[in-house]
Amino acid sequence: MPGQELPRPGLNIYPDLKALARGSVELFTHLAEQAVSAHGRFSVALSGGSTPVALFVLLREPPFREQIAWERLDVFWSDERAVPPGDPQSNFSMAEDVLLSRVPVPAERIHRMPAEREPLDAAAAEYETAIRQVLGAKDGMPRFDLVMLGMGDDGHTASLFPESPALEERERLVVPNYVAKLDARRMTFTPRLINAAATVLVLAAGEAKADALAAVLEGPREPRRYPAQLVAPDGGTLYWLVDRTAAAKLRRRDADAPPAVQEP
C-alpha cells in the first residue's frame, strides 16, 4: 500500500513476491515523481521475465496509477529476444499486454527494442542512437533515471549471459548477444549503459534463484560466470529487491539487510 517504507539502497529482503512487488512499485512511483519534478520526465528501461509482472499489475491499478505522470515517461527495454512484437517470448509484448496498453503513456514515448530486425548489429546501433537522442548524453553518456533488471538462476542479468560475447564489450551501449546454451540471439544493454543509470533496480524471486544470488552477492568475483556481478552503478544507486526464498542461502542476510517490508 502507498505509505509503506521505501526500499533502502542495497539489499532488501521481502517475505514473498507480493510484498516485493509492493516495495518495487513504491520505489518506482517515488523515482518517477522525483525525476519529473527535477527535469520534466522519467526515463525507465523495463526488464522482462516473470518477476516484474506483479509490479506491472500494481502500477496499472489505483492507487499507484494515479501517482504517476504517465505522459512524462520515456519507456525503453534493457534487453529483448530476437523475436517480433506479439511473440509470446517478447519482453515488449509482456509489458504492453500487462501495463502499457492500460495506462496513458504516449505511443511516441514507448521505444521498443527492434530485436527482430536484420542485421541485428545495425538494429542495436539504431537503438543506441535512439537512446542518445531521447536522453541526451551528459559527459558523453546517456543516463537513465531507472534501469530495471532481473536475475536468472544462472546469474545472468538483462541478456548478459555467462561466457557470452557481450560481457567483453567496453565501448558500445547496446549490442547483439548470442547465447550459446540457448542457441538464441538477443539484444541487450551493456554494463557500461546499465552502470551509467541514476538508479538500478534488480529483482529476484523464487527458490531457483537462491544459489545464484548467494554467488553474486557473497561469492568470489567471477563476472564471466555470474554477469550480475557487473552491475555497479557509477555514481548512481543500486537496489536489490528479493524475496525470502531467493535470499535463503545468503549467509549474512540478517545482519546486512534492512528489515523485510511486512504486509500492512
ZIKATA-V169386 format. One record per pair of residues at least 24 apart in sequence whose ideal C-beta (glycine too) atoms are under 8 Angstrom apart, sorted by the first residue. I is the first residue (numbers start at 1). GAP is how many residues later the second one is. Records with the same first field share a line. If there is no record, write none. Layout:
I=GAP  GAP
This chain:
1=62  263
2=24  27  61  62  65
4=257  260
5=256
6=24
7=232  234  251  254
8=231  250
9=228  229  230
10=228  229  230  246  247  248
11=206  229  231  236  239  242  245  246  247
12=227  228  229  230  245  246  248  249
13=229  230  231  234  240  244  245  247
14=227  228  229  230  246  247
15=228  229  245  247  248
16=227  228
17=34  37  188  189  226
18=36  245
19=224  241  242  243  244
20=31  34  183  185  221  222  223
21=33  34  36  37
22=36  239
23=218  238
24=28  31  177  179  217
25=30  33  34  39
27=174  212  214
28=27  31  40  118  173
29=30  35  38  39
31=114  115  168
32=35  36  37  40  41  113
33=34  35  36
35=110  111  163
36=33  36
40=32
41=31  32  33
42=26  27  30  31  32  103  104
43=30  31  33  91  92  101  102  103
44=29  30  31  32  100  101  102  103  104
45=31  32  33  99  101  102  103  144  152
46=29  30  31  32  45  49  102
47=30  31  32  44  101  102  103  111  156
48=29  31  32  33  43  46  47  102
49=42  101  103  154
51=99  152  153  154  155
52=43  96  98  151
53=41  45
55=148
56=39  42  43
57=41  42
59=40  44
60=38  39  42  43
65=38
68=35
70=33  34  35
71=33  34  35  38
73=32  36
74=35  37  60  61
75=25  30  34  35  36
76=35  37  55  68
77=34  35  36
78=69  70  71  80  110  111  116
79=34  79  80  81  107  108  109  110
80=32  33  35  79  106  107  108
81=34  78  103  104  105
82=33  34  38  94  102  103  104  105
83=32  33
84=32
85=27  31
113=74
114=73
115=70  71  72
120=56  65  67
121=54  55
123=53  64
124=48  50  51  52  63
125=47  49
127=47  60
128=44  45  46
131=42  43  62
141=51  52  55
142=31  51  54
143=53  54  55  93
144=49  52  53  54
145=52  53  54
146=51  52  53  54  55
147=42  46  47  50  52  53  54
148=53  55
149=45  51  52  53  54  79  82
150=52  53  54
151=51  52  53  58  61  62  65  77
152=57  60
153=55  56  58  59
154=58
155=57  60  61  70  71  72  73  74
156=71  72
157=45  70  71  73  74
158=30  31  36
159=27  28  29
160=28  30  31  67  68  70
161=66
162=62  63  64  65
163=61  62
164=63
166=24
167=24  56  57  60  63
191=39  40
194=36  37  39
195=35  36  37  38  39  41
196=37  38  40
197=36  39
198=35  38  39
199=34  37  38  39  40
200=31  33  36  37  38  39
201=38  40
202=26  29  36  37  38  39
203=38  39
204=36  37  38  39  42
205=37  38  40  41
206=37  39  40
207=38  39  41
209=33  36  37
210=35  36  37  38  39
211=38
213=29  33  34  36  37
214=35  36  37
217=33
218=32  33  34
